[in-house]
Amino acid sequence: MMLYQIEFPLATLNAEEVEAALCEIGASSITFVSDDDEPVLEPKPGEIRLWSETRVRALFGESHDALTSLARLAGRFGAHITAAASVRAVPAREWERAWLDGWTSRRFGRRLWVCPTAADPPQDPNAVVVRLDPGLAFGTGTHPTTALCLQFLDALPLIGRSVIDYGCGSGILGLAALKLGAAHVIAVDLDPQALLATRDNACRNAVSSQLETRADSEALEPADVVVANILAEPLIELAPTLTASCKVGGELLLSGLLKSQAYAVKAAYAPAFDIVQVVGREDWCCIHGQRTS
């Protein structure tokens, strides 16, 4: 089966209005992409951040007529849409899962392994294995920030301890903590897809009874270990929340930040934490702190 893709510049159009219009005319997927690989930072809750030069890509089934779809868009947003748009046929496939092609089992630290659901188990008899199907949520361990958090978790004493995984994505960090001996994990994320992926992966790893998911951080009981793999600006803004979520004497892991941003993030947590270690990989780093007051 063949599909077709319509692509055009967002320019001054409102992203939410464009997305709504494409859904109305039957788009099966909508993606906003950068013209020049410009980075986009983590949005605040309720905020949408896009690139200064953004293109819109919408995928339609073969039953839709491209010219009709373009005409409806032009009627809504102006004739320039038709002039600037490109249309091309594309083969049908599982687009949302294509990025997992080539993902293989990996070891983090001394004994922790993260493996695709269908992969063969590692030969290491001491391996602690997390089986993962990320779904549409971020987190396989391939990104340096996730890898650094997994290495730290493998090294921490987790037996019997409580953990908060803030911004859980696929649930990989919380699941790793449970497999390494943690007693209970609360996984927090604003994205419902992330919470769904986390619950599914918890069932896949037979730890669902020890894991709880939440869409917000209200009334969190302080935990022995708090890990947050997001980005620098949200980490700074969340300092009061994450500090309150960590017991005195507890461990804090902060990642998702560039090495150049480490000083500002450390400064936000310095009043309540001793910074034990900062470890880098490529341009990224992870901060390990221990709460003192």
N, C-alpha and C positions, 0 to 999 in steps of 0.2 A: 504494500500500500504506500502511495506517495502522499506527502503532506506539502504544504507550501508556507513560506515565511515572508511576511511583510516587515520591512525595516525602514525607519525614517528617523530624522533628528528630532529630539524632544524640543530643542530651541527654548522658546519662552513659554511653552505650554505647561500646564499644571500636570504633574506626574499622576496624581490620584485621579484626575478627570480623564486622562488618557487611558489609564488602566481600566477604569469603569466602562468607558466607551468600547474598548476592545473586548471586554467580557460580554457586553451587551450584544456584540455582533458575532460572538461565538469563538473567540480565541481560546485555544486549549492550553497555551502557556504564554506568559509575558515576561520579558527580561529587559532590564535596563543595563546598558553596557557603556564603558568609557571609550571615547575615540582614541585616546592616547595613553592608556594604562595609568592615568592619574589616580593616586590612592584616594579612597573615601573612608573617613573615620567612622568609628562606631557611633550610631545615633543615640541621642538621649531618648528616654521613654516617650512615645508619641510623636517623635520627630522623624522626618524622612530627609536623609542627606544624599544628594546625587552629585555627579561630576559636573564641572562647568561646561563640558561638551559631552552630552549624553545622547545615545541612540536607543531607540525602542525597537525590540524584536518581538514579533508576535507570530505564533505558530497556529496554523489552522488545519482542520481535517480536509480530505479531498472532496468532501461533499459541499464545501463552501466555495463560492466563486470569488476569485481574487479581485476582479474589476468591481464587482458589487460591494465587496468589503471596503475597497479604497474609496469608492464613491460615497459610501456612508460616512467614512472618516472625514473626507473632504467637506461633506455637508455639515459636519459637526465642528470642525476646526479650521476650515479654509482650504482653498484650492492648492495652496503651497504644499500640502501633504502629498497630493498626487504627483506634483512635479519633483519632489525630493525623495519619494519612496522608491525602494527596490523590491521586486518580487522574485522569488526563486523557489523551485521545487526541491524538496528534501526528502530522503527516505525515512520511513517511520522506524522509530526505535525507542527504547526507554531513555529519553533524554535526561530525565532527572537523575538517572543512575549511571550515566555514561562516564562521569568523572571518577567512578570507582574502578574503571578498567586498569589493571596493572597493580592494584593495591595488594600487598602481600603481608604475611605475618612478620612482626618485628619484635625484638626484645628491647626492654627499657630497664636499665639498671642490671642487677645481678640475676633476677629470676622472673621478672614480670614480662609476659608476652601478650600482645594484642593481635588477634587473628581474625580474619574474615570468617563468617559463620561456616562456610563450606570448606575451609582450608584444612589440610592435614595437621594434626597436633605436632608441636615441636618435639624433637627427640630428647631434649633435656628432661631427665626424670624429676628434677626439682622445679620445673616450670610452673608458675602461677599464670593461668591462661584466662584472658578476657575474650569472649567470643562477641564479635561486634557486627551489627548491620546498621550503619548510621542512618538509613532512611534519607530524609531530606535535611537532617540536622548536621551541624558542623562537629567534627571530632573523630579522627581515625588514628591520631598519633603521628601522622606524617608531617604536620606543621611543627616547626621548632618550638613554639610556645607550648603546645600540648606535650611534645616529647620531653621537654624540661620538667613539666609538672609530674609526668609519669615517673621520671627518674627520681625526683624528690620523694614521691610517695613510696617508691620501692625502698628508699633508705630510711624513712621515718618509722618509729615504733607505732604501729596502728592497732595492735591486738586489743580488742575490747573497747576501742575509742569511738566517739561520735564524730561525724564529719558533715560539714555543709559544703556542697558543690554549687557555687553561685555562678549562674550563667552556664548551665550544665550541658547544653548542646545535645550530643548523642548520649550523654551520661557516662562517657568513657572514664572520667576521673573518679566519679563516685563508685562506679563498678569496680575499678581497679582497687580503690580503698577497701571495699568489702571483700574482694578476693584476697587481699593482703591481710585480712583479719579484723577490719573495723566492725563494730557491732551494729551501727546504724548510720544511714546517710539520708540527709535531706537535700534533694536536688531542686534548685530554684532556677526558673527561666521565664522570661516574658513571652516566649514563643510557644504556642500550643503544640506545634510540630516537634519542638525539642522535647517537651514533656512526654509526648506520645512515643517518640523514639527511645527516650530513656526508660520508660516503663516496659516497652517491648524488649529492649536489651537486658533489662533486669530479669525478666521472665526467661529469656534465652540463657542467662547465666545462673538461673536457679537462686537468685538473691532477692526476689521481689518482696518477700516478707520483711526484709531489712531496709528497704528503700522507700522513701516517701517523696512525692513530687509536689511542688508548690509554684504558683504563678506569681507570688510576691513574697516579700521578706517580712511581712507584718508578723509580729509576735513569735519570732524565731527564738527558740531556747539556745543559749550559748553552747557551742560545740567545742570539743577538744582540738579539732583541726578544721580550718576554713581554707578552702581553695577557690580562687577566682581567676579564671583564664579569659579575660575580656580585653579591654584596651586601656591605655593610660588615662585618658580623660575620665571615663566612667569610674575607674579605680580610685582616682583622686576624689571625685564627687561622692563615691560610696564609702569613703573612709569611716565616717561615723557609724554607718550601718554594719560594715564588716567588722569594725572594732567591737561593737556591741554584741556581735554574733560569735565572738571568740572568747573562750574562758581565759581568765588570768592563768598564765603558765601554758596556754595553748599555743598551737602552731598555726602560722599563716603563710600561705603560698599565693603570690600574686604574679600573674604572667599575662601575656598578650601585649607587652610593651616593648618598645625599642630600647636599646642600650642607652641612647641619648635621652630617654625619658625617665630613666631609673632614679635620678636624683630627685626630681619633682615628686615621684610616687613615694619614695622613701621619706621625704619630708612630710608628706601628708599623714604617714603612720608613725612617725618618730615619737610623738607624745606618749604613745601607749605600747610601743613595741621596740625591742632590741632587734636590729637587723643582723641576723646570724650570717647570712651568705647571699651573694648575688652571683648567679651563674649565667653565662651567655652562650648562645649558639647562633652563628651567623650574625645577623643584625639585631637579634632578639635577646631578651633575658627573662629570668625568673627570680623573684625576690623571696627569700625565706626569712620570716620574722617570728619572734616569740613574744607573746604578750606579757608585759611586766606590771601593768597597773590598769 
